[in-house]
Amino acid sequence: MTDAYVLGGVRTPFARYGSSLSHIRVDDLLGMTMKGACARVGVELDQIEDVVAGCVNPAHEGMGDLARWAALAAGFPDSVPGMTINRFCASSLSATISVAHAIRAGDLGVGMACGVESMSRSGWAYMKGDAPFAPRGPVFLLDTMWAGAGGPPNPALLARNAYIGMIETAQNVADRYGLTREEIDAFALRTQRNAKAARDSGRLAKEIMPVEISATKTTQARTFEHDEFIRDDTTAEQLAKLKPQPGTTQMTAANSTPLTDGASALVLASGDRAAELGIEPLARVVSSAVYGIDPLVMGLAPAWAMPTAIRRAGLTPEQIDVWEVHEAFSAQALGVLRELPNQLDGFVVPDEKLTPNGGAVAIGHPFGATGARYVLTLATELRERGARYGVIGVCVGSGQGVAVVLENPAAR
């Protein structure tokens, strides 16, 4: 079995809902990022043998197999196929795993894993009634912006409250571990400060593909280069003044991930193909794991997925140099960190190894793009530090966790 390597990739800057990227079709947003990844890595479009894309709510223009449509719209040759998958917030992390598995099995030489979400452009869906082709009857109007939006609720899932809002699951996690508002806000402040430092130092720019924004009737053309959620002047006092969101007692707009537009793309290859292309791999995909838990505390699942992936890699937690724990909510990430010692024989993640460049609360969380963003962030950080191993853990609505362990080949 051959190894699978991440050769590199790019992401767009992450944008606010209704802001810098909202005018770009979701298929075009993904397609331009895919092309950008090929250019950054140094592979030709016709060298990509398959594309696997993650997307949760693809907006009406992206319905169907978004990966294939985006490749064709962006000018990839007809020979480049594509497949779109949905595992909610871990969609593009699962896409990365899928491409890595195909490479390891010998079925793929060079592939692309990517993801996109345009929450701005997600539309409204009219759901059909039960009668076929009925001109009238029950109609269900749904906002597709929200992850998990579907047809009429399943009574079995309603009975166990599985459709609970994600922000309510974060409150459940906070209640389970006795997290205080001060602790939750302090974590949000930490991620803002880390992200600001990473932006100011140019560290985040090493991942980002600037996007040219066309002029409108009211704005000038410009280059969009930086994530829009990083705040320069956040203080504990400011965070403490914010009111909790409905249905919660501790979750606020500042300690939760924002509504985000963005895309990310990675090029992966076998070692042999990387050598043939003359490209030094950025990271090796060592292992992965998925895990399911009660949807009412969905955010905790990485606390089981990450240890599983670490054990499958033949490693101990002490050997992990960087931990990228997804922050759907500050309380959810703190819950994972509280639970991890129970699953790792008492091991506590050192603060200096935790999301050193800030997490999703500060950077943004475009559902389908987040997983591949974490892979690029971790692979780049391992290379920057000269460190060897890192792990990613992403929580998933409906009660799932996905984890991946990466190795920096240059640190062997």
N, C-alpha and C positions, 0 to 999 in steps of 0.2 A: 504494500500500500504506500503510495507516494504522499508527501506532505503538501499542504495547501498554504500558500503565502499571500499576504496582502501586499501588493506592490505599491499601493498609494491610493490617493483619491482626493476629492474636494467636497466642500459643501457651500451652499450659499450662506450669506449672512442670514440670520433668522429675524423675521420681521413681525411687527405687530399686526394683529387682525385689522384689515381694512387699510393697511399702510403701504409700504414700499413695493411689496411683491403682489399686491392684490389685483393688479391689472393684468398679470401674466397667467395665461391658461395653465392648468395644472399639468397637462401633457407637455407643453412647451417648457415649463419650469423644470420638470424632470429631465427632458431631453437635453436642454442646455447644460445641465449639471453632469449628465452622462458624458457629453462631449468634452466638457471641461476636465473630467477625471481622466479621460483618455489622453488629452493634451498634456495634463500635468505629469502623468506617469510616463508618457512617451510610447504609447501603442496606437496603431492605426485602427480606425473604426471597424474595418473588415477583419481584424484579428480577434475581435470579441466573438466567442462561440455561443454564448447564451447570456441573457439578462434576466435576473430575478429581482423584481421590485416589490417593495412593501408600501401599502397605502391602506388607510382605514376608510376614509370617506372621500372618494376620488372626484367629487363634484360632477355635474352632469356631462361636462365635456370630456371627462376621463373615464366614463363608464366602459365596462368591458375589460379587456386585457391591456391595462394602462402601460405596462412595460413595452409591449410590442408597438402600441400606437406611438409612444414617446420616441422609441428608436426610429421608426419610420419618419415621423415628423421632423426629427432632428437631422435626418440625412444619413443615418446608418444604412448600409446596404441591405437589400431584401434578404440576404442570407443570414442576417443576425436575428435569431428568434427571441422571444421574451415571454415571461410568465409573471403574473401579479399574485401576491399572497397577502393575507390579512391575519395577523396575530395581534391586533390592536397595537399598543404602544411598542411592542417588540417586533413589529412587522419586518423592518429592514435588518434587525439583528438576526431574525430567523432566515431572511433572504441570504445573509452572509453565511450562515450555517449551511443552508441548502447548497450554495455554490461551492463551499469548502468540501462538503460531502461528495459532490460530483467529481471534484478534482481528485480527492483522495481515492475514490473508486476507480479512477482512470477513465472516466467518461467525459472529462472536460480538461482542456489545456489552459485556456484563458477565459475567464468569465467576469461578469459584472454583477455586483450586489448593490442595490440602491434603494432609495425611498423618497417619498414626497408627501406633503400634506399642504393643502391650501384651505385653511379653515375659512378664509374670507370668501372663497368662491363656492363652497359647499352650498347646495341649494335645498329646495323643499321637494319632497317626494310625495306623490299621491299614490297610496297603496290601493290595489284592486279589491273589490268585494269578492265574495265566494263564488258567485255565479259567473261562468265563463262568458266573456264578451258582453257582459251586461252593460247597457248604456247608462243605467242608473243603479243605485244601490249603495251599500256602505262604502264610504270613502274615508281613508285615514291620511291625514296630512302630517308629515314628519319633517323635522329639521335634521338634515343629514350631517350637520356640522359635528354633532356629538357622537363620540365613539360608541358603537353598539346600537345605534338607531336601527330599528327594524320594523317589522309589521306589528300587528296586534300582539300584545304580550302573551307569552305562553303561560297558562294557568299554573303549571307545575313550578315554573320559575318565579312567578308572582308569589306563590305560597311560601317560598323560602326567601323572598325579598332579594332575589339575585339581581334585579335591575336597579339596585341602590345606586345613587349618584356617587361618582368617584370621590368627591369632596367629603361625603358622609363616611366613606370607608376610611379616609384619613382621620376623621374624628374618632372613629371606632379604634383605630390603632393608637391614637393619643390616649384614649381612655384606658385601653388595655395595659399600656406601659406607664400610666400615670404621668405623661408628659405635661409640663407646664407651658403656658403661653410664652413665658420668658425663654425657655429652652428652645421652643419652636422658632421664635423670632431670632434668637441668637444664631441658629443654624442658617436661617435665611440671610442674615447679615454676613455670616462667614462666606457663603457661596457668592454673594454680591462682591465682596472684597477680593476674593480669589479671582473671579471673572474679570473684574476691573484691572487687577494687576496683570493678568494674562493678556488682556487687550492692549494695555498701555505698553507692555514690553514687546509686543509684536508676536507673542506666542500664538494667539488665536489666528492671526493673519496667515500663519503657515498652513492652516486648514482651509481657509476661506477663498472662494472664487468670487471676486467682485462682480457685481451685476450692473450693467448699464441701464439706467432708468430713463425712459423717453420723457420728453417735455409734454406737459398738458396745458390746458388753457390757463391754469392758475399756478403752475410750477415749472421750473427750468429743468432741463436735462441734467443728470448728475450720475455719479458713480456711487453705488450702494456698497459699502465696504465692511460695516461693523454691525454686530448684533444690536437690536434696538432696545433690549430689556436691561442692559447693564446700566446701573445708576451710579453716578459719580459721588453722590452726596448722601447716600443712605446712612441713617443713624438708628440706633436702638430706640431712641425717643420717638422718631417718626414712625417706626414700625409699631410701637406700642399704642399709638393713637388710632390705628386703623380698626374699624369695626369688623367683627366676624361675619363671614358669609352666611346667608340663610341656611338653616338646618345644622349649623355648627356653633361651637362656643369658642374655638381657637383658630379656625382656618380663615386667613385673610387673603386679599389679592396679592400681598407681598410675600407670603410664605407658601404660595401655591404657584404652579406653573401657569403661564399666561396663554391666551389664545394666540397661536403662532402659525405663520406660513414659512415654508422652507423646504429644501431638498438636499440630499447628500448622495454620493456615489463612490464606490470602491472598485478597483480592478484587482482581481485575484488570479493566481496562476500556480501551476505546479513548479517545482524547483527546476525541472528540466526546461520548461518553456521560458521561465524567467531568465535562465542562462542563455538560451537561444536568442532571446530578445535583448540581451545585454543589460538587463535591469536588476539592480540590487534590491531584493525584497525588503520591505519595511518591517514586516512582522510575520510570524508563523501562527496559524490557527492551531492551537494545541488540543483543545477539548471544548465540549459544550454540554449543557444540561438544560432540561425543562422540568418544571415542577408545578403541581396544582394544589390550591388550598381553597378554603371557604371564600366565596366572593365578597362576603361582608368585611373581610380584612385583606383584600386582594393585594395591597401594597407590600405585605410581608413576604411574599413568595420568594424573592431573591435570597432571603436568609437560608433557604433550603437549596435553591438552584446553584448558588455560588459554591458552597462547600462540596456539592456533588461534582461540579466541574473541576474543582481543585483536586479532589481525590482521583478523578479520572485522568487527570494530567500527571498523576504520580507525585504530586507536590504536597507540601505542608503550607498552612497559611503564613507562616513566618517567611516563606520564600517569595511571597507576592509583594512586589515593590510598589505597585499602584493599584488602588481599588476605585473603580468607577461605579458607584452606587447611584442608580437613577433616582432623581428627585421629582417624582410626580407632585409631591407635597413635602415640605420640610418635615412634617410629623411622620409621614410614611417612611422617609429615609432614616429618620431617627429610630423608628420602630425596627427597621431592618438591622441597624447597628446595635440595638439593644438585644435583638434575638440572635444575632450571629454568634456571640460567645456560647450560647446554649448548644449550638450546632458545631462549634469548632473547639470543643474542650477548653472553654474559657478564654480563647484568644480574642483580644480586643484590637480592632483596626486602629493603628496609630494615626493621629490626626494629620501628620505630615504626608501620609501616603493616601489620603482620602480626597478624591476629586480636586486635585491641586489647581486646576484651572477654572473652578466653578462648575456647578451643575445646572440642571435644566431650569431650576427656579430663576436663575439669573440669565442664562443663555437663551432659553426658550425651548418649547417642546412641540414641534410639528410631528404629530403622532407617527406617521409612516416613515419619517426621516430620522428620527432620534436614534434608533439602534445603530445604523451605519455611522452616524455622527460619533457615537461613543467608540466604535471600532477605530475610526480615524484619529480621534482624540487620544485614545490610549496608545495606539501604535506610535503616534508622533511623540507622545510624552516619554515612552520608554526609550526611544531613540535619543531624545533631548537629554535625558538623565543618564544615559548609558546604563540603564537598568535592564533586567532580564525578563521578569514575568509581571503580568498584570491581569486583572480579572474585571469583567463587566457584569453587572446584575441589573436587569430591567424588570420592573413589575408590569403586570398586564391586567387590564380590566377583565372581569369575570373570574379572577382568582388564579393567575398563572405567574410564573417567573421564568425568565430565560437568562442563562449565563454563558459566557465565553471566556476562555483563558487564552491569552496571547503571549508569545515569546518574541523578544528582540534577538534575531540571529547574530547581530553584531556584538552582543554581550556574552556570548558563550565562552 
